[in-house]
Amino acid sequence: MNILRCTEEQIAHALTAIRVIKHEEDNIPLELITEDAMCQFLSDPNNYLVVAVENDEVLGYIVAYALQRVDREAKTLFFYEIGVSKQARKRGIGTALINFMKDVCETNNYMKMWVPTERSNNAAMQLYEKTGGTISESIDEVSFTWYPPYNV
């Protein structure tokens, strides 16, 4: 399995990730997922669409955004969403995608990576804890944060 950050050269993988895997979960209208919109997203160096590919089949994806902070030079990485195709779950794909993003954070000296989720989302909670995320406390809304060193 290969994990790669999509650029405009990998637009087919990027579109598959969103049109197939995200659509499978969210049932978003397919007409919203245009090549133009994807090219615009992929052309921004602060946007990340990372895919897990095996035998030219997209098995999972992660979307994240590097955010410039107003109070310091170091950016944070907002890990927006992750998806793994139903037939490919429980194979370590989510873990591999998150570990790739942790490496991105390390390489770019990002201050932290964080993701919001709900405590009731057991699969996400387990995945984020397993990959080293630290739980922030609140009622039901949760953010996980990864701090350097990322590969602990």
N, CA, C and O atoms as a GROMACS GRO file, in nm:
protein
  608
    1MET      N    1   0.085  -0.118   0.000
    1MET     CA    2   0.000   0.000   0.000
    1MET      C    3   0.089   0.124   0.000
    1MET      O    4   0.189   0.130   0.072
    2ASN      N    5   0.051   0.222  -0.081
    2ASN     CA    6   0.122   0.349  -0.088
    2ASN      C    7   0.034   0.460  -0.030
    2ASN      O    8  -0.087   0.463  -0.053
    3ILE      N    9   0.096   0.548   0.044
    3ILE     CA   10   0.030   0.667   0.096
    3ILE      C   11   0.091   0.785   0.022
    3ILE      O   12   0.213   0.801   0.021
    4LEU      N   13   0.006   0.867  -0.040
    4LEU     CA   14   0.061   0.980  -0.114
    4LEU      C   15  -0.029   1.102  -0.103
    4LEU      O   16  -0.151   1.093  -0.094
    5ARG      N   17   0.040   1.217  -0.105
    5ARG     CA   18  -0.032   1.344  -0.108
    5ARG      C   19  -0.069   1.372  -0.253
    5ARG      O   20   0.016   1.372  -0.341
    6CYS      N   21  -0.196   1.396  -0.275
    6CYS     CA   22  -0.242   1.422  -0.412
    6CYS      C   23  -0.203   1.563  -0.456
    6CYS      O   24  -0.211   1.660  -0.381
    7THR      N   25  -0.160   1.568  -0.580
    7THR     CA   26  -0.139   1.694  -0.650
    7THR      C   27  -0.231   1.688  -0.772
    7THR      O   28  -0.308   1.593  -0.787
    8GLU      N   29  -0.224   1.786  -0.856
    8GLU     CA   30  -0.309   1.785  -0.975
    8GLU      C   31  -0.279   1.664  -1.064
    8GLU      O   32  -0.366   1.620  -1.139
    9GLU      N   33  -0.157   1.611  -1.055
    9GLU     CA   34  -0.123   1.491  -1.133
    9GLU      C   35  -0.197   1.367  -1.083
    9GLU      O   36  -0.217   1.272  -1.160
   10GLN      N   37  -0.238   1.366  -0.958
   10GLN     CA   38  -0.313   1.253  -0.902
   10GLN      C   39  -0.461   1.286  -0.886
   10GLN      O   40  -0.528   1.234  -0.796
   11ILE      N   41  -0.513   1.373  -0.972
   11ILE     CA   42  -0.653   1.416  -0.957
   11ILE      C   43  -0.749   1.298  -0.964
   11ILE      O   44  -0.854   1.301  -0.899
   12ALA      N   45  -0.718   1.196  -1.041
   12ALA     CA   46  -0.807   1.080  -1.050
   12ALA      C   47  -0.820   1.012  -0.915
   12ALA      O   48  -0.930   0.975  -0.874
   13HIS      N   49  -0.708   0.996  -0.844
   13HIS     CA   50  -0.714   0.937  -0.709
   13HIS      C   51  -0.792   1.028  -0.614
   13HIS      O   52  -0.872   0.980  -0.533
   14ALA      N   53  -0.767   1.158  -0.624
   14ALA     CA   54  -0.835   1.253  -0.536
   14ALA      C   55  -0.986   1.249  -0.558
   14ALA      O   56  -1.063   1.245  -0.462
   15LEU      N   57  -1.026   1.250  -0.683
   15LEU     CA   58  -1.170   1.246  -0.713
   15LEU      C   59  -1.233   1.114  -0.668
   15LEU      O   60  -1.345   1.113  -0.617
   16THR      N   61  -1.162   1.004  -0.686
   16THR     CA   62  -1.214   0.874  -0.641
   16THR      C   63  -1.233   0.874  -0.489
   16THR      O   64  -1.335   0.827  -0.439
   17ALA      N   65  -1.136   0.928  -0.418
   17ALA     CA   66  -1.147   0.931  -0.272
   17ALA      C   67  -1.275   1.001  -0.227
   17ALA      O   68  -1.345   0.952  -0.139
   18ILE      N   69  -1.304   1.113  -0.289
   18ILE     CA   70  -1.420   1.192  -0.247
   18ILE      C   71  -1.550   1.140  -0.309
   18ILE      O   72  -1.652   1.128  -0.240
   19ARG      N   73  -1.547   1.109  -0.439
   19ARG     CA   74  -1.669   1.064  -0.507
   19ARG      C   75  -1.714   0.925  -0.462
   19ARG      O   76  -1.833   0.894  -0.466
   20VAL      N   77  -1.621   0.842  -0.421
   20VAL     CA   78  -1.657   0.705  -0.382
   20VAL      C   79  -1.660   0.690  -0.231
   20VAL      O   80  -1.764   0.660  -0.174
   21ILE      N   81  -1.545   0.710  -0.165
   21ILE     CA   82  -1.537   0.681  -0.021
   21ILE      C   83  -1.615   0.782   0.062
   21ILE      O   84  -1.695   0.743   0.148
   22LYS      N   85  -1.592   0.912   0.038
   22LYS     CA   86  -1.668   1.013   0.115
   22LYS      C   87  -1.817   1.003   0.084
   22LYS      O   88  -1.900   1.013   0.174
   23HIS      N   89  -1.850   0.984  -0.042
   23HIS     CA   90  -1.992   0.972  -0.082
   23HIS      C   91  -2.056   0.851  -0.013
   23HIS      O   92  -2.173   0.857   0.026
   24GLU      N   93  -1.981   0.742   0.002
   24GLU     CA   94  -2.030   0.621   0.068
   24GLU      C   95  -2.075   0.650   0.212
   24GLU      O   96  -2.173   0.593   0.259
   25GLU      N   97  -2.003   0.740   0.279
   25GLU     CA   98  -2.035   0.775   0.418
   25GLU      C   99  -2.134   0.889   0.430
   25GLU      O  100  -2.230   0.881   0.507
   26ASP      N  101  -2.112   0.995   0.352
   26ASP     CA  102  -2.189   1.119   0.369
   26ASP      C  103  -2.301   1.137   0.269
   26ASP      O  104  -2.389   1.221   0.289
   27ASN      N  105  -2.300   1.059   0.161
   27ASN     CA  106  -2.399   1.071   0.055
   27ASN      C  107  -2.407   1.214   0.000
   27ASN      O  108  -2.515   1.265  -0.029
   28ILE      N  109  -2.291   1.277  -0.013
   28ILE     CA  110  -2.288   1.412  -0.067
   28ILE      C  111  -2.324   1.408  -0.216
   28ILE      O  112  -2.295   1.311  -0.285
   29PRO      N  113  -2.388   1.513  -0.264
   29PRO     CA  114  -2.425   1.515  -0.407
   29PRO      C  115  -2.299   1.511  -0.496
   29PRO      O  116  -2.210   1.595  -0.483
   30LEU      N  117  -2.294   1.414  -0.583
   30LEU     CA  118  -2.177   1.394  -0.667
   30LEU      C  119  -2.150   1.512  -0.760
   30LEU      O  120  -2.035   1.538  -0.796
   31GLU      N  121  -2.256   1.585  -0.799
   31GLU     CA  122  -2.235   1.698  -0.889
   31GLU      C  123  -2.155   1.811  -0.824
   31GLU      O  124  -2.106   1.900  -0.894
   32LEU      N  125  -2.142   1.809  -0.692
   32LEU     CA  126  -2.063   1.911  -0.624
   32LEU      C  127  -1.913   1.884  -0.635
   32LEU      O  128  -1.832   1.975  -0.616
   33ILE      N  129  -1.876   1.762  -0.666
   33ILE     CA  130  -1.735   1.722  -0.668
   33ILE      C  131  -1.683   1.733  -0.811
   33ILE      O  132  -1.677   1.634  -0.884
   34THR      N  133  -1.645   1.853  -0.849
   34THR     CA  134  -1.600   1.877  -0.986
   34THR      C  135  -1.448   1.874  -0.995
   34THR      O  136  -1.378   1.891  -0.896
   35GLU      N  137  -1.400   1.851  -1.117
   35GLU     CA  138  -1.255   1.856  -1.140
   35GLU      C  139  -1.201   1.995  -1.110
   35GLU      O  140  -1.092   2.008  -1.054
   36ASP      N  141  -1.275   2.098  -1.148
   36ASP     CA  142  -1.230   2.235  -1.122
   36ASP      C  143  -1.214   2.261  -0.972
   36ASP      O  144  -1.114   2.317  -0.928
   37ALA      N  145  -1.314   2.221  -0.895
   37ALA     CA  146  -1.306   2.240  -0.750
   37ALA      C  147  -1.190   2.162  -0.691
   37ALA      O  148  -1.119   2.211  -0.603
   38MET      N  149  -1.170   2.039  -0.739
   38MET     CA  150  -1.060   1.957  -0.689
   38MET      C  151  -0.926   2.018  -0.726
   38MET      O  152  -0.835   2.022  -0.644
   39CYS      N  153  -0.912   2.066  -0.849
   39CYS     CA  154  -0.786   2.131  -0.891
   39CYS      C  155  -0.757   2.254  -0.805
   39CYS      O  156  -0.643   2.277  -0.765
   40GLN      N  157  -0.860   2.331  -0.777
   40GLN     CA  158  -0.843   2.449  -0.692
   40GLN      C  159  -0.796   2.407  -0.553
   40GLN      O  160  -0.704   2.468  -0.497
   41PHE      N  161  -0.859   2.303  -0.497
   41PHE     CA  162  -0.819   2.254  -0.364
   41PHE      C  163  -0.674   2.207  -0.366
   41PHE      O  164  -0.594   2.246  -0.281
   42LEU      N  165  -0.641   2.123  -0.465
   42LEU     CA  166  -0.508   2.062  -0.470
   42LEU      C  167  -0.398   2.164  -0.500
   42LEU      O  168  -0.282   2.140  -0.464
   43SER      N  169  -0.430   2.274  -0.563
   43SER     CA  170  -0.329   2.373  -0.598
   43SER      C  171  -0.287   2.460  -0.479
   43SER      O  172  -0.185   2.528  -0.487
   44ASP      N  173  -0.361   2.457  -0.373
   44ASP     CA  174  -0.328   2.536  -0.255
   44ASP      C  175  -0.229   2.457  -0.168
   44ASP      O  176  -0.265   2.349  -0.120
   45PRO      N  177  -0.108   2.506  -0.147
   45PRO     CA  178  -0.009   2.430  -0.071
   45PRO      C  179  -0.046   2.408   0.076
   45PRO      O  180   0.016   2.325   0.142
   46ASN      N  181  -0.145   2.479   0.126
   46ASN     CA  182  -0.190   2.460   0.263
   46ASN      C  183  -0.299   2.353   0.276
   46ASN      O  184  -0.340   2.319   0.387
   47ASN      N  185  -0.346   2.301   0.164
   47ASN     CA  186  -0.448   2.197   0.164
   47ASN      C  187  -0.383   2.061   0.143
   47ASN      O  188  -0.291   2.047   0.062
   48TYR      N  189  -0.431   1.962   0.214
   48TYR     CA  190  -0.381   1.826   0.200
   48TYR      C  191  -0.496   1.731   0.168
   48TYR      O  192  -0.596   1.729   0.240
   49LEU      N  193  -0.482   1.654   0.064
   49LEU     CA  194  -0.567   1.539   0.038
   49LEU      C  195  -0.470   1.424   0.016
   49LEU      O  196  -0.401   1.416  -0.085
   50VAL      N  197  -0.466   1.335   0.113
   50VAL     CA  198  -0.372   1.224   0.114
   50VAL      C  199  -0.452   1.097   0.096
   50VAL      O  200  -0.557   1.080   0.158
   51VAL      N  201  -0.404   1.008   0.011
   51VAL     CA  202  -0.478   0.885  -0.018
   51VAL      C  203  -0.391   0.762   0.009
   51VAL      O  204  -0.268   0.766   0.000
   52ALA      N  205  -0.459   0.654   0.043
   52ALA     CA  206  -0.397   0.522   0.054
   52ALA      C  207  -0.437   0.446  -0.071
   52ALA      O  208  -0.556   0.430  -0.100
   53VAL      N  209  -0.338   0.398  -0.146
   53VAL     CA  210  -0.364   0.331  -0.274
   53VAL      C  211  -0.296   0.195  -0.274
   53VAL      O  212  -0.180   0.180  -0.234
   54GLU      N  213  -0.371   0.096  -0.321
   54GLU     CA  214  -0.316  -0.039  -0.335
   54GLU      C  215  -0.365  -0.095  -0.468
   54GLU      O  216  -0.485  -0.096  -0.495
   55ASN      N  217  -0.272  -0.141  -0.551
   55ASN     CA  218  -0.307  -0.192  -0.684
   55ASN      C  219  -0.393  -0.093  -0.761
   55ASN      O  220  -0.491  -0.132  -0.825
   56ASP      N  221  -0.356   0.034  -0.754
   56ASP     CA  222  -0.425   0.145  -0.822
   56ASP      C  223  -0.569   0.167  -0.773
   56ASP      O  224  -0.647   0.234  -0.840
   57GLU      N  225  -0.603   0.110  -0.657
   57GLU     CA  226  -0.736   0.131  -0.598
   57GLU      C  227  -0.720   0.219  -0.475
   57GLU      O  228  -0.638   0.191  -0.388
   58VAL      N  229  -0.800   0.326  -0.468
   58VAL     CA  230  -0.799   0.415  -0.351
   58VAL      C  231  -0.878   0.348  -0.240
   58VAL      O  232  -0.996   0.316  -0.255
   59LEU      N  233  -0.811   0.327  -0.126
   59LEU     CA  234  -0.873   0.259  -0.013
   59LEU      C  235  -0.912   0.354   0.099
   59LEU      O  236  -0.999   0.322   0.180
   60GLY      N  237  -0.849   0.470   0.103
   60GLY     CA  238  -0.879   0.565   0.210
   60GLY      C  239  -0.821   0.701   0.179
   60GLY      O  240  -0.741   0.716   0.086
   61TYR      N  241  -0.862   0.799   0.258
   61TYR     CA  242  -0.813   0.937   0.237
   61TYR      C  243  -0.817   1.013   0.367
   61TYR      O  244  -0.884   0.974   0.463
   62ILE      N  245  -0.744   1.121   0.370
   62ILE     CA  246  -0.748   1.215   0.481
   62ILE      C  247  -0.742   1.356   0.421
   62ILE      O  248  -0.670   1.380   0.324
   63VAL      N  249  -0.819   1.447   0.478
   63VAL     CA  250  -0.818   1.588   0.436
   63VAL      C  251  -0.770   1.669   0.555
   63VAL      O  252  -0.817   1.651   0.667
   64ALA      N  253  -0.676   1.760   0.528
   64ALA     CA  254  -0.622   1.845   0.635
   64ALA      C  255  -0.584   1.980   0.577
   64ALA      O  256  -0.568   1.996   0.456
   65TYR      N  257  -0.571   2.077   0.668
   65TYR     CA  258  -0.539   2.214   0.628
   65TYR      C  259  -0.430   2.268   0.719
   65TYR      O  260  -0.443   2.264   0.842
   66ALA      N  261  -0.324   2.320   0.662
   66ALA     CA  262  -0.221   2.389   0.739
   66ALA      C  263  -0.270   2.530   0.764
   66ALA      O  264  -0.300   2.605   0.671
   67LEU      N  265  -0.278   2.566   0.890
   67LEU     CA  266  -0.333   2.697   0.928
   67LEU      C  267  -0.224   2.784   0.988
   67LEU      O  268  -0.154   2.744   1.081
   68GLN      N  269  -0.211   2.904   0.934
   68GLN     CA  270  -0.116   3.000   0.989
   68GLN      C  271  -0.178   3.062   1.112
   68GLN      O  272  -0.292   3.109   1.110
   69ARG      N  273  -0.104   3.062   1.218
   69ARG     CA  274  -0.153   3.122   1.343
   69ARG      C  275  -0.120   3.270   1.347
   69ARG      O  276  -0.020   3.314   1.289
   70VAL      N  277  -0.201   3.345   1.414
   70VAL     CA  278  -0.179   3.488   1.426
   70VAL      C  279  -0.077   3.519   1.536
   70VAL      O  280  -0.016   3.626   1.535
   71ASP      N  281  -0.059   3.427   1.629
   71ASP     CA  282   0.024   3.454   1.746
   71ASP      C  283   0.162   3.391   1.742
   71ASP      O  284   0.237   3.401   1.840
   72ARG      N  285   0.199   3.324   1.631
   72ARG     CA  286   0.333   3.265   1.619
   72ARG      C  287   0.358   3.223   1.476
   72ARG      O  288   0.267   3.217   1.394
   73GLU      N  289   0.483   3.195   1.447
   73GLU     CA  290   0.519   3.157   1.311
   73GLU      C  291   0.478   3.015   1.276
   73GLU      O  292   0.444   2.987   1.161
   74ALA      N  293   0.482   2.925   1.373
   74ALA     CA  294   0.452   2.784   1.346
   74ALA      C  295   0.304   2.765   1.311
   74ALA      O  296   0.216   2.818   1.378
   75LYS      N  297   0.281   2.689   1.205
   75LYS     CA  298   0.144   2.656   1.165
   75LYS      C  299   0.092   2.538   1.248
   75LYS      O  300   0.169   2.463   1.308
   76THR      N  301  -0.041   2.524   1.250
   76THR     CA  302  -0.103   2.405   1.304
   76THR      C  303  -0.168   2.331   1.187
   76THR      O  304  -0.200   2.391   1.085
   77LEU      N  305  -0.186   2.201   1.204
   77LEU     CA  306  -0.252   2.124   1.100
   77LEU      C  307  -0.390   2.082   1.150
   77LEU      O  308  -0.402   2.005   1.245
   78PHE      N  309  -0.492   2.134   1.085
   78PHE     CA  310  -0.630   2.097   1.116
   78PHE      C  311  -0.664   1.974   1.033
   78PHE      O  312  -0.681   1.982   0.911
   79PHE      N  313  -0.673   1.863   1.101
   79PHE     CA  314  -0.707   1.734   1.042
   79PHE      C  315  -0.860   1.731   1.036
   79PHE      O  316  -0.927   1.710   1.137
   80TYR      N  317  -0.913   1.753   0.917
   80TYR     CA  318  -1.056   1.774   0.899
   80TYR      C  319  -1.137   1.645   0.893
   80TYR      O  320  -1.239   1.633   0.960
   81GLU      N  321  -1.092   1.549   0.813
   81GLU     CA  322  -1.168   1.425   0.804
   81GLU      C  323  -1.082   1.312   0.750
   81GLU      O  324  -0.980   1.333   0.684
   82ILE      N  325  -1.127   1.192   0.779
   82ILE     CA  326  -1.062   1.071   0.733
   82ILE      C  327  -1.171   0.974   0.690
   82ILE      O  328  -1.279   0.971   0.748
   83GLY      N  329  -1.142   0.896   0.588
   83GLY     CA  330  -1.238   0.795   0.542
   83GLY      C  331  -1.163   0.675   0.487
   83GLY      O  332  -1.060   0.688   0.421
   84VAL      N  333  -1.216   0.558   0.515
   84VAL     CA  334  -1.163   0.433   0.461
   84VAL      C  335  -1.281   0.357   0.403
   84VAL      O  336  -1.387   0.348   0.465
   85SER      N  337  -1.262   0.303   0.283
   85SER     CA  338  -1.373   0.229   0.220
   85SER      C  339  -1.416   0.114   0.310
   85SER      O  340  -1.333   0.054   0.379
   86LYS      N  341  -1.543   0.085   0.309
   86LYS     CA  342  -1.598  -0.016   0.400
   86LYS      C  343  -1.530  -0.152   0.385
   86LYS      O  344  -1.507  -0.220   0.485
   87GLN      N  345  -1.497  -0.190   0.262
   87GLN     CA  346  -1.436  -0.322   0.241
   87GLN      C  347  -1.289  -0.326   0.282
   87GLN      O  348  -1.230  -0.433   0.288
   88ALA      N  349  -1.228  -0.209   0.310
   88ALA     CA  350  -1.086  -0.206   0.345
   88ALA      C  351  -1.060  -0.173   0.492
   88ALA      O  352  -0.946  -0.153   0.532
   89ARG      N  353  -1.164  -0.167   0.572
   89ARG     CA  354  -1.147  -0.130   0.713
   89ARG      C  355  -1.081  -0.242   0.792
   89ARG      O  356  -1.082  -0.359   0.752
   90LYS      N  357  -1.023  -0.203   0.905
   90LYS     CA  358  -0.954  -0.294   0.998
   90LYS      C  359  -0.827  -0.352   0.936
   90LYS      O  360  -0.788  -0.464   0.968
   91ARG      N  361  -0.764  -0.274   0.847
   91ARG     CA  362  -0.638  -0.318   0.784
   91ARG      C  363  -0.524  -0.221   0.813
   91ARG      O  364  -0.416  -0.233   0.754
   92GLY      N  365  -0.546  -0.125   0.902
   92GLY     CA  366  -0.441  -0.031   0.937
   92GLY      C  367  -0.429   0.089   0.845
   92GLY      O  368  -0.332   0.164   0.853
   93ILE      N  369  -0.527   0.107   0.758
   93ILE     CA  370  -0.520   0.217   0.661
   93ILE      C  371  -0.536   0.352   0.730
   93ILE      O  372  -0.462   0.446   0.700
   94GLY      N  373  -0.630   0.363   0.821
   94GLY     CA  374  -0.648   0.488   0.896
   94GLY      C  375  -0.523   0.523   0.974
   94GLY      O  376  -0.481   0.639   0.978
   95THR      N  377  -0.463   0.424   1.037
   95THR     CA  378  -0.340   0.446   1.112
   95THR      C  379  -0.229   0.493   1.019
   95THR      O  380  -0.156   0.586   1.052
   96ALA      N  381  -0.215   0.430   0.903
   96ALA     CA  382  -0.111   0.469   0.808
   96ALA      C  383  -0.132   0.612   0.759
   96ALA      O  384  -0.035   0.687   0.744
   97LEU      N  385  -0.256   0.650   0.734
   97LEU     CA  386  -0.284   0.787   0.689
   97LEU      C  387  -0.248   0.890   0.797
   97LEU      O  388  -0.186   0.992   0.768
   98ILE      N  389  -0.287   0.862   0.920
   98ILE     CA  390  -0.255   0.954   1.029
   98ILE      C  391  -0.104   0.960   1.051
   98ILE      O  392  -0.049   1.069   1.071
   99ASN      N  393  -0.037   0.847   1.046
   99ASN     CA  394   0.109   0.848   1.063
   99ASN      C  395   0.178   0.928   0.953
   99ASN      O  396   0.277   0.996   0.978
  100PHE      N  397   0.126   0.920   0.831
  100PHE     CA  398   0.178   1.003   0.721
  100PHE      C  399   0.165   1.150   0.756
  100PHE      O  400   0.259   1.228   0.737
  101MET      N  401   0.049   1.189   0.807
  101MET     CA  402   0.028   1.329   0.841
  101MET      C  403   0.114   1.371   0.960
  101MET      O  404   0.158   1.486   0.965
  102LYS      N  405   0.139   1.282   1.053
  102LYS     CA  406   0.231   1.313   1.163
  102LYS      C  407   0.371   1.340   1.108
  102LYS      O  408   0.442   1.428   1.157
  103ASP      N  409   0.412   1.264   1.007
  103ASP     CA  410   0.541   1.288   0.942
  103ASP      C  411   0.542   1.424   0.873
  103ASP      O  412   0.642   1.495   0.877
  104VAL      N  413   0.431   1.461   0.809
  104VAL     CA  414   0.420   1.593   0.747
  104VAL      C  415   0.439   1.701   0.853
  104VAL      O  416   0.511   1.799   0.830
  105CYS      N  417   0.376   1.683   0.967
  105CYS     CA  418   0.389   1.780   1.077
  105CYS      C  419   0.534   1.791   1.123
  105CYS      O  420   0.586   1.900   1.144
  106GLU      N  421   0.598   1.678   1.138
  106GLU     CA  422   0.738   1.676   1.182
  106GLU      C  423   0.827   1.746   1.079
  106GLU      O  424   0.909   1.830   1.116
  107THR      N  425   0.810   1.713   0.953
  107THR     CA  426   0.892   1.770   0.845
  107THR      C  427   0.875   1.921   0.834
  107THR      O  428   0.971   1.993   0.809
  108ASN      N  429   0.753   1.968   0.853
  108ASN     CA  430   0.722   2.110   0.837
  108ASN      C  431   0.725   2.190   0.967
  108ASN      O  432   0.693   2.308   0.969
  109ASN      N  433   0.764   2.124   1.076
  109ASN     CA  434   0.770   2.189   1.208
  109ASN      C  435   0.639   2.253   1.249
  109ASN      O  436   0.636   2.361   1.309
  110TYR      N  437   0.527   2.184   1.215
  110TYR     CA  438   0.397   2.235   1.259
  110TYR      C  439   0.387   2.223   1.410
  110TYR      O  440   0.437   2.127   1.470
  111MET      N  441   0.323   2.321   1.470
  111MET     CA  442   0.312   2.327   1.615
  111MET      C  443   0.234   2.208   1.671
  111MET      O  444   0.270   2.151   1.774
  112LYS      N  445   0.127   2.172   1.601
  112LYS     CA  446   0.045   2.058   1.643
  112LYS      C  447  -0.049   2.020   1.530
  112LYS      O  448  -0.067   2.095   1.434
  113MET      N  449  -0.109   1.903   1.543
  113MET     CA  450  -0.215   1.858   1.454
  113MET      C  451  -0.334   1.826   1.544
  113MET      O  452  -0.319   1.766   1.650
  114TRP      N  453  -0.452   1.867   1.500
  114TRP     CA  454  -0.569   1.841   1.583
  114TRP      C  455  -0.690   1.807   1.497
  114TRP      O  456  -0.699   1.846   1.381
  115VAL      N  457  -0.782   1.733   1.557
  115VAL     CA  458  -0.902   1.688   1.487
  115VAL      C  459  -1.020   1.692   1.585
  115VAL      O  460  -1.008   1.646   1.699
  116PRO      N  461  -1.132   1.745   1.542
  116PRO     CA  462  -1.253   1.737   1.625
  116PRO      C  463  -1.330   1.608   1.594
  116PRO      O  464  -1.329   1.560   1.481
  117THR      N  465  -1.396   1.555   1.694
  117THR     CA  466  -1.487   1.442   1.675
  117THR      C  467  -1.585   1.440   1.791
  117THR      O  468  -1.582   1.529   1.876
  118GLU      N  469  -1.670   1.342   1.794
  118GLU     CA  470  -1.764   1.327   1.904
  118GLU      C  471  -1.722   1.207   1.988
  118GLU      O  472  -1.672   1.108   1.934
  119ARG      N  473  -1.742   1.216   2.117
  119ARG     CA  474  -1.710   1.104   2.206
  119ARG      C  475  -1.788   0.979   2.166
  119ARG      O  476  -1.742   0.867   2.188
  120SER      N  477  -1.904   0.998   2.107
  120SER     CA  478  -1.987   0.884   2.066
  120SER      C  479  -1.934   0.814   1.941
  120SER      O  480  -1.984   0.707   1.906
  121ASN      N  481  -1.836   0.872   1.873
  121ASN     CA  482  -1.777   0.811   1.754
  121ASN      C  483  -1.664   0.717   1.800
  121ASN      O  484  -1.546   0.754   1.798
  122ASN      N  485  -1.702   0.597   1.840
  122ASN     CA  486  -1.608   0.504   1.900
  122ASN      C  487  -1.491   0.468   1.808
  122ASN      O  488  -1.377   0.460   1.854
  123ALA      N  489  -1.519   0.446   1.681
  123ALA     CA  490  -1.412   0.408   1.588
  123ALA      C  491  -1.308   0.520   1.580
  123ALA      O  492  -1.188   0.493   1.584
  124ALA      N  493  -1.354   0.645   1.567
  124ALA     CA  494  -1.261   0.758   1.560
  124ALA      C  495  -1.184   0.772   1.691
  124ALA      O  496  -1.063   0.791   1.690
  125MET      N  497  -1.254   0.764   1.802
  125MET     CA  498  -1.188   0.776   1.932
  125MET      C  499  -1.076   0.674   1.947
  125MET      O  500  -0.966   0.707   1.991
  126GLN      N  501  -1.103   0.551   1.911
  126GLN     CA  502  -1.002   0.445   1.923
  126GLN      C  503  -0.885   0.471   1.829
  126GLN      O  504  -0.769   0.456   1.868
  127LEU      N  505  -0.913   0.510   1.705
  127LEU     CA  506  -0.807   0.536   1.607
  127LEU      C  507  -0.719   0.652   1.653
  127LEU      O  508  -0.597   0.642   1.648
  128TYR      N  509  -0.779   0.760   1.697
  128TYR     CA  510  -0.702   0.878   1.735
  128TYR      C  511  -0.618   0.851   1.860
  128TYR      O  512  -0.503   0.895   1.868
  129GLU      N  513  -0.674   0.779   1.956
  129GLU     CA  514  -0.596   0.743   2.075
  129GLU      C  515  -0.483   0.649   2.039
  129GLU      O  516  -0.370   0.665   2.087
  130LYS      N  517  -0.511   0.549   1.954
  130LYS     CA  518  -0.411   0.450   1.914
  130LYS      C  519  -0.292   0.515   1.843
  130LYS      O  520  -0.179   0.467   1.854
  131THR      N  521  -0.316   0.624   1.771
  131THR     CA  522  -0.210   0.690   1.696
  131THR      C  523  -0.143   0.803   1.775
  131THR      O  524  -0.065   0.880   1.720
  132GLY      N  525  -0.173   0.812   1.903
  132GLY     CA  526  -0.103   0.906   1.990
  132GLY      C  527  -0.171   1.038   2.015
  132GLY      O  528  -0.111   1.127   2.075
  133GLY      N  529  -0.295   1.052   1.971
  133GLY     CA  530  -0.369   1.176   1.998
  133GLY      C  531  -0.400   1.189   2.146
  133GLY      O  532  -0.424   1.090   2.215
  134THR      N  533  -0.398   1.311   2.195
  134THR     CA  534  -0.430   1.341   2.334
  134THR      C  535  -0.569   1.401   2.340
  134THR      O  536  -0.599   1.496   2.267
  135ILE      N  537  -0.654   1.349   2.425
  135ILE     CA  538  -0.792   1.397   2.436
  135ILE      C  539  -0.796   1.529   2.512
  135ILE      O  540  -0.734   1.544   2.617
  136SER      N  541  -0.870   1.625   2.455
  136SER     CA  542  -0.901   1.747   2.529
  136SER      C  543  -1.037   1.725   2.595
  136SER      O  544  -1.123   1.656   2.540
  137GLU      N  545  -1.054   1.783   2.708
  137GLU     CA  546  -1.177   1.760   2.784
  137GLU      C  547  -1.284   1.864   2.750
  137GLU      O  548  -1.257   1.984   2.745
  138SER      N  549  -1.406   1.816   2.726
  138SER     CA  550  -1.524   1.900   2.714
  138SER      C  551  -1.644   1.807   2.722
  138SER      O  552  -1.627   1.689   2.752
  139ILE      N  553  -1.763   1.854   2.698
  139ILE     CA  554  -1.882   1.772   2.715
  139ILE      C  555  -1.886   1.661   2.612
  139ILE      O  556  -1.853   1.547   2.646
  140ASP      N  557  -1.926   1.686   2.489
  140ASP     CA  558  -1.929   1.582   2.386
  140ASP      C  559  -1.837   1.614   2.271
  140ASP      O  560  -1.795   1.523   2.199
  141GLU      N  561  -1.804   1.739   2.253
  141GLU     CA  562  -1.714   1.776   2.145
  141GLU      C  563  -1.571   1.751   2.189
  141GLU      O  564  -1.531   1.790   2.299
  142VAL      N  565  -1.495   1.686   2.103
  142VAL     CA  566  -1.360   1.645   2.139
  142VAL      C  567  -1.264   1.689   2.030
  142VAL      O  568  -1.296   1.681   1.912
  143SER      N  569  -1.147   1.733   2.070
  143SER     CA  570  -1.038   1.754   1.977
  143SER      C  571  -0.920   1.672   2.025
  143SER      O  572  -0.892   1.667   2.145
  144PHE      N  573  -0.851   1.606   1.934
  144PHE     CA  574  -0.728   1.534   1.965
  144PHE      C  575  -0.613   1.620   1.914
  144PHE      O  576  -0.624   1.683   1.809
  145THR      N  577  -0.507   1.620   1.988
  145THR     CA  578  -0.391   1.699   1.950
  145THR      C  579  -0.267   1.611   1.956
  145THR      O  580  -0.248   1.534   2.050
  146TRP      N  581  -0.182   1.622   1.853
  146TRP     CA  582  -0.054   1.552   1.849
  146TRP      C  583   0.056   1.655   1.866
  146TRP      O  584   0.055   1.759   1.799
  147TYR      N  585   0.150   1.627   1.955
  147TYR     CA  586   0.263   1.717   1.978
  147TYR      C  587   0.394   1.645   1.942
  147TYR      O  588   0.401   1.522   1.946
  148PRO      N  589   0.496   1.721   1.906
  148PRO     CA  590   0.625   1.658   1.878
  148PRO      C  591   0.680   1.593   2.005
  148PRO      O  592   0.653   1.643   2.114
  149PRO      N  593   0.754   1.489   1.994
  149PRO     CA  594   0.786   1.417   1.871
  149PRO      C  595   0.666   1.335   1.825
  149PRO      O  596   0.597   1.275   1.907
  150TYR      N  597   0.641   1.333   1.694
  150TYR     CA  598   0.521   1.272   1.639
  150TYR      C  599   0.529   1.120   1.631
  150TYR      O  600   0.426   1.053   1.629
  151ASN      N  601   0.648   1.066   1.626
  151ASN     CA  602   0.661   0.921   1.604
  151ASN      C  603   0.693   0.847   1.733
  151ASN      O  604   0.788   0.770   1.739
  152VAL      N  605   0.613   0.871   1.835
  152VAL     CA  606   0.632   0.804   1.964
  152VAL      C  607   0.541   0.684   1.972
  152VAL      O  608   0.540   0.613   2.072
   0.00000   0.00000   0.00000
